[in-house]
Amino acid sequence: MTTEVPPWAAEAACALPRPLLFATVSGAHLYGFASIDSDLDLRAVHLLSPSLVEAGVTMRPYVGASDIAGVQAVRAEVHRADGDLWLPGPDTSEDPDGVHPFCLIAQADSGRTVGFTWMDWWSEAADTRVYLLSGCVEPAWHRRGIGSAMLRWQEARAIEFEGSRPVGGRSVFGANVGEECFAGARDGYRPRTYEEYLLDVQDIDMWCVVWAGDDIAAVVVNELQADGTARTPWVAVGTAWRQRGVGLAVMGRTLRMLAEAGVSTARLSTVAENPNDSVGMYEKAGYRVTAWQPRYRKPVEAC
């Protein structure tokens, strides 16, 4: 008899964040007892990182809602040590309980979550696809090779991702400042130059920057649109300058500057649950709410 092994068997064998040595497939249908519901036994051997074995840490894919508490605990420890960093994860996505193939969980032998990864991607100017790799490791578990292992896994997954190389374009990995596993050049990462950064932005003469000595206290990025309006994709106020009127002042300056440039309407989006009451601040600056975009959910049991 002829038996075809389903493609998902190979995908499952390669899904773990470790190099695959070999895999075996067995099951009743392979021994001549085929049936529509016969089982498939998949066994694989992977290489483990010596540093992770020594640290007592294993890597596994994100499995859903049961991992959220661990992810949030790691983020809280990182915020406690390093301040209010932007650390996206499955719990900040539109579907925390969904399938997130680019989220990896680092778990200690005790069962405690000690790190996680996340990845976003988009296309920029000049047909460039950017994969933004992010993640964090609980401070008490730093310097054990966990961050570097997660980074290598993320890169491999991005390369496998369908459409990772746009036709006629290029793909690059990106990372934000402050992620320790990117420090130095051993993994091939380097900061972009100012000239390189300018290739991917527009209308910098329409930006507003607030300086506090040699430090940037706030920044507003505006982009002019073909219909005569303006879009504001980024508004950022440094932690030390929040709740001090800086945001309101820079937004007022932004609207005056846009009006002087002939802009008829300025638009931006924010999160209603923002703990710094961003909606209230924008309304004080002169904006008004024109649309709400709620999120709907239905229990699986109701289907």
HUZI-V86223 format. One record per residue. RES is the residue in three letters. PHI is phi as a letter, one per 20 degrees, with the letter a starting at -180 (none if undefined). D_LAST is the distance of its C-alpha to the last C-alpha in Angstrom with 2 decimals. Layout:
<<RES	PHI	D_LAST> <RES	PHI	D_LAST>>
//
This chain:
<<MET	none	39.79> <THR	d	38.06> <THR	c	35.01> <GLU	d	33.06> <VAL	e	31.60> <PRO	f	28.27> <PRO	g	28.63> <TRP	f	26.11> <ALA	f	28.69> <ALA	f	31.14> <GLU	f	28.63> <ALA	f	27.70> <ALA	f	31.42> <CYS	e	32.19> <ALA	f	29.31> <LEU	f	31.31> <PRO	f	33.62> <ARG	b	36.79> <PRO	g	38.99> <LEU	e	38.21> <LEU	e	41.30> <PHE	a	39.99> <ALA	c	37.06> <THR	c	37.08> <VAL	c	34.64> <SER	b	34.88> <GLY	q	32.97> <ALA	g	33.53> <HIS	f	33.12> <LEU	f	35.92> <TYR	d	38.24> <GLY	n	37.89> <PHE	d	35.17> <ALA	f	32.41> <SER	b	29.31> <ILE	f	25.88> <ASP	d	24.51> <SER	f	27.69> <ASP	e	27.55> <LEU	c	28.90> <ASP	e	31.03> <LEU	d	31.53> <ARG	c	34.29> <ALA	b	35.75> <VAL	d	38.62> <HIS	d	38.58> <LEU	e	41.41> <LEU	d	41.27> <SER	f	43.01> <PRO	g	46.12> <SER	f	45.76> <LEU	f	42.22> <VAL	f	43.32> <GLU	f	46.21> <ALA	f	44.03> <GLY	m	41.62> <VAL	c	38.58> <THR	c	35.90> <MET	d	33.44> <ARG	b	29.85> <PRO	f	26.72> <TYR	f	24.39> <VAL	d	21.59> <GLY	p	19.37> <ALA	g	19.34> <SER	f	21.95> <ASP	e	24.43> <ILE	f	24.26> <ALA	g	26.83> <GLY	f	29.23> <VAL	f	28.95> <GLN	f	29.66> <ALA	f	32.56> <VAL	f	34.15> <ARG	f	33.90> <ALA	f	35.48> <GLU	f	38.36> <VAL	f	38.98> <HIS	f	39.03> <ARG	f	41.41> <ALA	e	43.73> <ASP	d	43.52> <GLY	n	42.41> <ASP	e	39.56> <LEU	e	38.55> <TRP	e	35.54> <LEU	c	33.36> <PRO	f	29.87> <GLY	a	27.30> <PRO	f	23.62> <ASP	f	23.39> <THR	e	24.78> <SER	e	22.35> <GLU	f	19.42> <ASP	c	16.99> <PRO	g	18.92> <ASP	e	16.41> <GLY	e	16.09> <VAL	e	18.44> <HIS	c	21.95> <PRO	f	24.42> <PHE	d	27.38> <CYS	d	27.05> <LEU	d	29.38> <ILE	d	30.00> <ALA	e	33.58> <GLN	c	33.73> <ALA	f	36.92> <ASP	g	37.79> <SER	f	37.16> <GLY	n	33.46> <ARG	f	34.05> <THR	f	32.55> <VAL	d	35.59> <GLY	a	34.35> <PHE	b	31.57> <THR	c	31.45> <TRP	b	29.69> <MET	b	30.29> <ASP	d	30.03> <TRP	b	31.49> <TRP	a	32.76> <SER	d	35.53> <GLU	d	38.82> <ALA	f	41.98> <ALA	m	43.84> <ASP	l	40.72> <THR	d	40.21> <ARG	e	36.87> <VAL	d	36.81> <TYR	d	34.83> <LEU	e	35.08> <LEU	e	35.07> <SER	c	34.65> <GLY	r	34.28> <CYS	b	36.28> <VAL	c	37.89> <GLU	g	38.77> <PRO	g	42.48> <ALA	f	43.67> <TRP	d	42.47> <HIS	f	44.18> <ARG	m	46.76> <ARG	c	45.28> <GLY	n	43.97> <ILE	f	40.31> <GLY	f	40.00> <SER	f	41.84> <ALA	f	39.68> <MET	f	36.48> <LEU	f	38.14> <ARG	f	39.06> <TRP	f	35.53> <GLN	f	34.18> <GLU	f	36.80> <ALA	f	36.02> <ARG	f	32.29> <ALA	f	33.12> <ILE	f	35.57> <GLU	f	33.00> <PHE	f	30.49> <GLU	f	30.27> <GLY	n	32.30> <SER	f	34.20> <ARG	c	37.43> <PRO	g	37.36> <VAL	f	39.70> <GLY	m	43.05> <GLY	c	42.05> <ARG	b	41.85> <SER	c	39.49> <VAL	c	40.49> <PHE	e	39.24> <GLY	c	39.52> <ALA	b	39.68> <ASN	e	40.52> <VAL	f	43.71> <GLY	o	43.69> <GLU	e	41.78> <GLU	f	44.41> <CYS	f	43.46> <PHE	e	44.47> <ALA	f	47.91> <GLY	m	50.77> <ALA	c	50.59> <ARG	f	49.97> <ASP	d	46.46> <GLY	n	47.57> <TYR	e	46.19> <ARG	b	48.49> <PRO	f	48.29> <ARG	f	48.28> <THR	f	51.48> <TYR	f	51.63> <GLU	f	52.57> <GLU	f	49.51> <TYR	f	47.25> <LEU	f	48.79> <LEU	f	47.65> <ASP	d	43.98> <VAL	c	44.40> <GLN	b	45.75> <ASP	l	47.71> <ILE	f	49.00> <ASP	f	51.63> <MET	d	48.86> <TRP	e	47.79> <CYS	c	48.92> <VAL	c	49.94> <VAL	d	51.24> <TRP	d	53.76> <ALA	c	54.94> <GLY	m	58.03> <ASP	e	57.00> <ASP	d	53.32> <ILE	e	50.52> <ALA	e	49.15> <ALA	a	46.64> <VAL	b	45.65> <VAL	c	43.95> <VAL	d	43.06> <ASN	d	43.14> <GLU	c	42.63> <LEU	f	44.14> <GLN	d	42.11> <ALA	f	43.52> <ASP	e	42.87> <GLY	n	45.16> <THR	e	42.53> <ALA	c	41.94> <ARG	d	38.93> <THR	d	39.13> <PRO	f	36.82> <TRP	c	38.52> <VAL	c	40.04> <ALA	c	41.20> <VAL	c	43.47> <GLY	g	44.93> <THR	g	44.06> <ALA	f	47.65> <TRP	d	47.71> <ARG	f	44.57> <GLN	m	44.97> <ARG	c	48.51> <GLY	n	48.14> <VAL	f	48.18> <GLY	g	44.80> <LEU	f	45.78> <ALA	f	49.17> <VAL	f	47.97> <MET	f	45.37> <GLY	f	48.20> <ARG	f	50.37> <THR	f	47.60> <LEU	f	47.17> <ARG	f	50.95> <MET	f	51.31> <LEU	f	48.61> <ALA	f	50.25> <GLU	f	53.61> <ALA	e	52.11> <GLY	n	51.10> <VAL	f	47.36> <SER	e	45.95> <THR	b	42.50> <ALA	d	41.17> <ARG	c	37.45> <LEU	b	35.62> <SER	c	32.25> <THR	b	31.70> <VAL	e	29.21> <ALA	f	29.19> <GLU	e	29.03> <ASN	g	32.09> <PRO	f	34.27> <ASN	e	37.38> <ASP	l	36.22> <SER	f	36.41> <VAL	f	35.17> <GLY	f	38.12> <MET	f	40.54> <TYR	f	39.60> <GLU	f	39.91> <LYS	f	43.36> <ALA	f	44.31> <GLY	p	43.58> <TYR	f	40.02> <ARG	c	37.59> <VAL	f	33.81> <THR	d	32.75> <ALA	a	29.00> <TRP	d	26.22> <GLN	c	23.30> <PRO	f	20.62> <ARG	d	17.69> <TYR	d	14.17> <ARG	c	11.43> <LYS	b	8.02> <PRO	g	7.40> <VAL	g	5.54> <GLU	f	5.55> <ALA	e	3.83> <CYS	f	0.00>>
//
